[in-house]
Each structure stands twice: as structure tokens, then as C-alpha cells.
Amino acid sequence: MNYIFSTATQALMLSGKAVQVAHKTGILLPIARCLVTGRFLEVAKPPSSTNPLIFPTQLIFGALQGYQTYQTHTGFKNVRSDIQGTQNSINTGVANIREDIGGVKEDIKNVQIGVDTVIDQVAGIKYNIKGMSDGITAIQHNLGVLQATTALIGVGTIANVAISAASLHQILKLREDVRQMRVEIRDGFIDLKKALKDQGAEILNHIDEVAADIKFEQHRVVLIHAYSQFLAATKLIQQSLLTDPHIRDQGLASARHLLSVALADYRNNQLLSETSALGKLRRMECAWAIEQTIIMTYQIQKQSGAVTQGLKSLQVSIRQDIVDVSNAVQSQEEIDLLYPEISRICTQDLVVLSSWQEQSEWIQSLPASDLKLLESSELSPVPQEMTSALSNFEVPEQKIYDELKPKSHFESLRDQLKLMASPDLRSKYEYEVVEKAQASGHKALKADVVKQSSDMAIANLYYYFQF
């Protein structure tokens, strides 16, 4: 991933005075370090084209800033306490000694100035904590929008009329409407008839039909309960950010319990068995967002080992969930909806999670001296503005799919979804293609050639040799 640093930091890099730090594998991380002082300078922002569907990049790429923030906040609290103690001692001295009153008053004045300076610094740190709180709010919005679209999908096979309203483009648009407070999330759902009023009477009637379905109402009750648990947990996390470490840890432990309850609802196997492939994906996306939130609680506590393990497990879960969803696909219409969305998850969400994991592993690998330096560094993150491309809700994945769709058939397209998510499965397909190609006299299809081929080519060749 090509990270974006500020102009000043880029100039330092070009002059050889700063460098972008790297993971032990050689992968570059979004952190700049001064070669002169050794201090860490800046947390970069991801490329403007990165717009993951589920995971807010402002939370993930600000993780290092947050790591430094909490340590510094604790330090400021201690300094403030020391200064207050000094002031109390001076006041006692004034009362008991009554000597050199003018000098003591001047000392008191200087101490108060010191207190005010630290308060100002703490206020700045609180602003950084608010940034992390805003990132958690973004997860709330993402989950609310994804869950709300289940009221379009319903239970069972999705109706053709709901295809455009449940598309990736529409999800991105709804997410921005929620962010701009043009649409409100209530009980984990939004007023779809209001949000999609420009979609026409047919889609509005479909929303009413889904709402009247008794089976969907059963699902809706469970989802409302799950979202309420999730919302209570995220509020606990946000409150915990402003407390001292002992109380904070208790709050985060309680939040993880609530998140686990919500996660069990979203992964309820009985309910999942009654939904379509797209419905399964929506529930899984909600589950992934909750698992990310659990990981963030460990990030707040600076438990890098737990963060790393959680991220590894989440990426494995996402890949397996995509394979399971793909196996449940029964129609071309479902593939038309799923392909762009799964493509974005594989090319953006999983990449963002991998980068977060690499950052966490890098922190774990730092020697004590560098870790102390990281904690004391005043990392200034590059601002992240919404670019014109993202505000227009462009979906390049849709254009790619529209181009390849005529070149493949249903079975191939369905398997391409699985190949995108599962490197192990792709390796099996590659082996099968090479074996059949060599046996059939297609000598040019050697292992190195097949390995460089696209998922579409692999799936098409696989079915070509099957039939």
C-alpha cells in the first residue's frame, strides 16, 4: 500500500533525513522516523483510493497515534498531580512560615502557570482520544448501514427488484447519508423508505413486503438485540477512554462481554441457514465489525500480542466466511451483487487489516529503547479528507465485473469469488489446471504461467478441462 505523508515529511525523506519504517518482512509501514534524532515523526494516511467497506481507516491507521496518546495522557496526569502536590506544599509553607511572602507568591504563580500549561497539553491529548472515539462511531455507522440492508434482502431468496437498492454503490451512499446525519439509525435499522425514496414505487412496496414477513420479523428482533448490545459496548469503550487505567480496564472487559453476546447473535447458525447468500454476507460483515471492535479494546490497552492474534484470526474468518457465502450462491443475480462487494473486501478490507497486523507486530518487535521513544514521540497524523472520488461513491469493482462477466459462466464466476478469498483453494485449482493441461497436450500452460493468471482465467480453465 502506498501511504501518503505530509509535504514536510516527504521533503525530509528525499533529503535522507527521514525514512519510512518497515516490517521485518520488508513491507513498508505508515510511519516516518527521523534519522537524525531517531524520533518517530508522523503516521501517514492510506491512499485516497482506499475506501474499505467495513473497517474505518481513520481508526486503524491512527492506532500508533493512539498508542502514544494513552501513555502521554497518563504521564500528564502524573505531572499534574506532582504540580498540585507542590502547590499544596507551598500553601502549607505560606501558612506556617509567613516568611518571604512575596517570593512564595511568585513561586505559586509559576506553579499555576505550569498547571495551566499541562492542562492545555492534556486538552490536546483529549482531542486525539476523541479521534479514536470518532473511529468507533464510524464502525457503528458501518454496522448500522449493513444491517439495515437486510430489510431489503429479507429471508430466503432476494427479489430481483431489490438488486440495485442492495448494491455496493447504494451501501456507500447510505453510509455517507448516515455520516452526514441525513439518515438516522434506530435500533440498528434506518428508514429505508425515506432513504430510498428516489428508487421508485416498486422498491418501496418491496420494503413493505419484507417488513410484513413474519419470518423476517423474527430475524429483525434478534438483530435489534444484537445491535443494542453492540451499541452499549461501544459507548462503554468511548467512556473508558477518558478514565484512569484501572477503571478503564474494567470498562473494556465489560464491553468485550457485551460484544461477545452481540457476535453470537450475528453468527447464529439457525438464522444464517434461513438466509440467502447475500443475507449471510451482511450478517458476516456485521460480525467482522464487532470482532474488529473487540480487537480495538486490546489496542487501547496496548496489548500488542492480543491485537496481532486477533487480527490473524479475523482475516482467517473473513476468508472462510466468503467461501461459505460463495457456496450458498444459487443465482446469477446473487453473483451480480456479491462480486463487486467481495472484490472490495478482498482488495481493500483485508489489505487494511493486514497493514494493521504488520504495525502491531512491528511494535512487538521494538527494543525497549525504541518502544520508550515511540511512547514519547508526538506523532502528528496526516489529515484524512474525503476525496472527490470517494464522495462520488465510485465503484471500480463494478466496472471490472461488468467487463469480465460476459467472459465467464455462472459456475466460473461463483468459484472466482472463492479464489479471491482463499489462496489455498486457488493453489489447488492451479495444480488441477496444470495437470489437466499437460495431459491434454497444452504444454504452454506450465505452473509458472498459470500462477500468474487471473482468478477468472484459473476458474475458466478449470471448468474447461472439467468438461
Buried (B, 14 or more C-beta within 10 A) or exposed (E): BEBBBBEEBBEBBEEEBBBBBEBEEEEBBBBBBBEEEEBBBBBBBBEBEBBBBBBBBBBBBBBBBBBBBBBBBBBBBEBBEEBEEBBEEBEEBBEEEEEEEEEBEEBBEEBEEBBEEBEEBBEBBBEBBEBBBBBBBBBBBBBBBBBBBBBBBBBEBBBEBBBBBBBBBBBBBBBBBBBEEEBEBEBBBBBBBEBBEEBEEEBBEBBEEBBEBEBBEEBBEBBBBBBBBBBBBBBBBBBBBBEEEEEBBEBBEBBBEBBBBBBEBBBBEEBBEBBBBBBBBBBBBBBBBBBBBBBBBBBBBBBBEBBBBBBBEBBEBBBEBBBBBBEBBEBEBBBBBBBBBBBBBBBBBBBBBBBBBBBBBBBEEBEEEBBEBBBEBEBBBBEBEEEEEBEEBBBEBBEBBEEBBEEBEEBBBBBBBBBBBBEEBBEEBBEBBBEBBEEEEBEEBEBEEBEEBEBBBBBBBBBBBEE
